Amino acid sequence: MTRRAGLYDRLSLAKLTDTATDDAQSRQQERSRAFATAKGWEVVEVFSDVDRSAYRAPGQKAPPRREQFERALAAVEAGEIDALVFFKLDRLCRDHGDFERVLATCERHGAVLASVMEPIDTSTPAGEMSARMLVGFARLESQTIGLRVAAQREQTASRGLPNPGGWRPFGYRYVPKTDQAPARYEIVPEEAAVVIEAARRLLAGESLNSIARDFHRRGIRAANGSSAFYTRRLRRILVNPTIAGLRAYKGEVVRDATWPPILDRGTWEAVRAILNDPKRGRGGHPLRWPFSRLVVCGCPGCTPPNHPERAHKGECGVPMLPKGTRGRMAYACDPTKPGFKGCGRISIDAGHLETIVLKMIAARDWRHLAAALREQVAAGNGNGSGELAEQLAADEEHLRQVAIQYGLRQLSGPEWQAIRETLVPRIEAAHRRLQQRLTLPREAIDGSSSILEAWEKWTVEQKRAVLRALFHRIVVGPATRPGRGPDPDRLAPPYGPVWKV
């Protein structure tokens, strides 16, 4: 009987080069095609899964989805093929659930399963039982391989060597092991320049989204060359310890790596402190409004519906959010916003608010304010960001070592808690200080120019950093006069800014 056969092949992990991947696939396909030809079957389609595991890890409810495997089953269902040929059963499936699915599908439509390497004939009870046993052995083999691979990866990490699997990290190329040298990473100069540029621009106060959009516009591609930059991808690159010459295993830095760094440790720690700041926005849109959540509603006598505890303060007190009003942007107390639900009675034009606040800052001695900011930075950062970054790295490593000792029962619970209560606040404070040190613009610290001259040059992040360094909050009162121009009385006592310096 002449059957229409489909060939299925699978690679658990793509090889390090396209040639190696193609060779591994072609070996399975050639043997399967020769088998089908010897049977007198016509090969009508080939289904290939690359970088797809067929093993369901412990705790998973279902095995990983394989697109080409599903296409092969759909082809059997549609009657497009009536034989499915594969090199070995463990290439087709390593899970009893997958085997039951493919066996039931073939039985319903009179199709056969044929293995090149095993004597599988699912048309007989003995052949079906043999196939089930082989699936069990394939699962056991996969679990054993997984244990060996995990041990090998842990050993590789402890030696500071690169991980040979997966996509290469941006900025480096993988150099395989030779008789003269172990496996290593080499810097790709043009990609390293992109990493350095991104770090420099981020430390200067530019938003991650703005940098990513610029890279996309310039046609810079990711390490695999398949897609352009976007914000989350750029963030993953910049927080990756690899670019600092550090070897990580399961998300933890374990030691210095054998490859050269693109960014020095201090710079990388500074970048990571900015990107991991819990107060930093997680959305993909750049910040546009520097006063957002710094301005609060000062409506007298209001009690917001979901904030009754503010009644005794005699003001609404809800943060005002940017909102479009009649073609202009304004900061408004929104009565409908979940979590920020306020009275809805106060709003102020964004441009007017900026004008009033800048005049209030300029009316004071800006050099005095700059000196106060310098004192904040100096008090928070010691002798500079490099020293602070080193202290931060040492504290984080100390915390990790103490956690290991606690896990090994070398420390008691109270001892672990006491050390943690000392280290965690210091680590969090170092992150905050390092971010402030790197976000505040130069003019705000040295007082080299007035705020009215420097304001338009600053990014939104830099403006926000200056405002939050100067003010606890800015209370906006109700309008006191009709008209379209700025109304300074709305920020006059008892309203107005609450200064930090």
PyMOL commands that set and color helices and strands:
alter all, ss='L'
color gray80, all
select helices_A, chain A and resi 18-39+67-77+89-92+96-109+125-158+189-203+208-217+231-239+241-244+265-275+308-313+350-363+366-381+385-407+413-439+442-446+451-457+460-470+488-491
alter helices_A, ss='H'
color red, helices_A
select strands_A, chain A and resi 4-11+42-50+83-86+112-115+172-175+184-187+246-249+252-256+295-297+321-325+328-332+347-349+471-476+496-499
alter strands_A, ss='S'
color yellow, strands_A
deselect
rebuild
show_as cartoon
